[in-house]
Amino acid sequence: MAEEVKVLCAFRDKYLLPFPAGRAVVNVYYWTRPGVADFIRDKELLKAIGRKCFKPIVLMIGKIMK
């Protein structure tokens, strides 16, 4: 598992899942993720844009988790 995924899982478990609103966000993510993943699967540009957009978010969450 990539380090970024570990950070996001820890954030989900500690800060989202304990609260109803956080659980709702997680549920929406899991509901929409397969469709988004299928859509960008063969689109390298969209995957690169997604990685660029999420990198600062993951870095910030990583700092919160330390």
ABEGO torsion letter per residue (X at the ends): XBAAAAAAAAAAAAAAAABAAAAAAAAAAAAAAAAAAAAAAABAAAAAAAAAAAAAAAAAAAAAAX
